[in-house]
Amino acid sequence: MRKLRYSINVTLDGCVDHEAGMPDAESDSFHADSLRRADALLFGRVTYEMMLVWRDVAQGASPDWVEPWMIPFAQTIDAAKKYVVSDTLSAVDWNAELVRGAALEATVRALKAQPGRGLLTGGVTLPLALAEMGLIDEYEFVVLPTIAGHGPRLLDRLSKPLRLRLVGRHDFASGAVALKYEAVQQPASEEGGVSTR
């Protein structure tokens, strides 16, 4: 049985916009290691299309913003198996398979039932859907010492509270902190009366 982990950067005010906090060599290495601990990545369309830039970097493209310490991350994500959840894309490449929204829960449950190290998801919209279905086992938040003041918020509009247990912490020289949590199964009595949309 593989666990599904949600990993994302988040500011002190809960913003998960990918431009709200700039990576550095230490955090980039942390995220590359996080990718390596997964057998496959699960992306929504927006995250998949945003991440395609790393394919180009891994294959030798050198945009002005690329630093040498970014290359291992690019190579790691380039090699990873990917599942892309979308009802609008007609096809995907980059070592990816397309998953339609109607098949999301069944597909993720089947992927989790397989042996291996685990699955990793990121982004904003897809993790919200996965959290609503109770499919995320671990949450890995890199809390940035920044207040964004705007942007999409972490699991915004979640219909019910999630109970989490802190199981790991990593402090970065930049002041960022990676916090790892496990989802705590709620007793049925606590779930009663809560809207599940």
C-alpha positions, -999 to 999 in steps of 0.1 A, spaced: 0 0 0 15 33 -11 8 66 7 -2 98 -11 18 128 1 8 165 -7 39 188 -8 38 225 -13 53 258 -3 31 281 18 36 316 31 29 326 67 -5 339 56 -15 307 38 -7 317 2 4 289 -21 11 309 -52 43 295 -67 57 330 -71 51 340 -35 85 326 -23 116 322 -44 135 289 -40 171 287 -30 196 259 -34 187 243 0 150 242 -6 154 231 -42 175 201 -30 148 194 -4 121 193 -31 142 171 -54 147 146 -25 109 147 -19 103 138 -56 128 109 -54 108 95 -25 78 89 -48 71 63 -74 49 87 -93 36 123 -94 -1 132 -96 -7 166 -112 -37 186 -123 -36 203 -157 -24 237 -145 5 222 -124 15 198 -152 17 226 -178 36 249 -154 61 221 -146 68 214 -183 95 241 -182 116 216 -161 115 191 -190 132 217 -212 158 225 -185 166 188 -180 171 184 -217 196 212 -218 176 245 -222 193 274 -203 168 302 -196 183 332 -179 166 324 -146 181 289 -143 208 285 -117 232 254 -116 216 242 -84 182 239 -101 195 212 -126 191 182 -102 155 191 -95 148 194 -132 164 160 -139 145 144 -111 111 157 -121 119 149 -158 125 113 -150 95 108 -128 63 89 -138 34 113 -139 -4 111 -139 -22 141 -151 -59 147 -141 -77 167 -167 -110 167 -186 -97 193 -211 -64 179 -223 -67 154 -252 -32 139 -246 -1 142 -224 35 133 -228 66 137 -206 63 102 -192 27 109 -182 -7 92 -184 -40 111 -186 -66 105 -159 -102 119 -164 -119 136 -135 -147 110 -133 -121 83 -127 -100 102 -102 -110 85 -70 -109 50 -85 -75 56 -102 -59 70 -71 -72 42 -49 -58 17 -74 -24 35 -75 -23 35 -37 -30 -2 -35 1 -10 -54 34 -17 -36 61 10 -36 75 41 -19 45 63 -24 28 89 -46 33 127 -45 9 155 -55 12 193 -56 -6 223 -68 -39 238 -56 -71 225 -71 -63 187 -74 -51 184 -38 -83 200 -26 -103 174 -44 -81 146 -31 -83 160 5 -121 161 2 -121 124 -8 -98 115 22 -71 102 -1 -41 122 12 -21 104 38 7 129 44 10 167 42 44 183 37 43 221 40 74 242 35 64 273 54 82 304 40 91 334 62 70 356 39 36 373 40 22 374 5 -10 394 12 -27 379 -18 -31 348 -39 -46 313 -36 -48 299 -1 -39 264 12 -69 241 7 -92 270 5 -129 260 6 -123 226 22 -157 215 34 -146 199 66 -116 203 90 -86 180 86 -70 166 117 -32 162 113 -4 149 135 31 165 132 56 137 124 87 156 111 103 190 109 133 204 89 147 239 95 163 258 65 190 284 68 166 309 51 142 307 80 118 284 61 105 254 80 93 221 64 66 205 85 54 170 78 20 158 90 1 125 89 -37 126 84 -55 114 115 -86 93 108 -116 109 124 -141 87 142 -175 84 125 -191 103 154 -169 134 146 -178 133 109 -215 133 115 -233 165 106 -205 179 85 -212 188 49 -192 168 24 -204 185 -8 
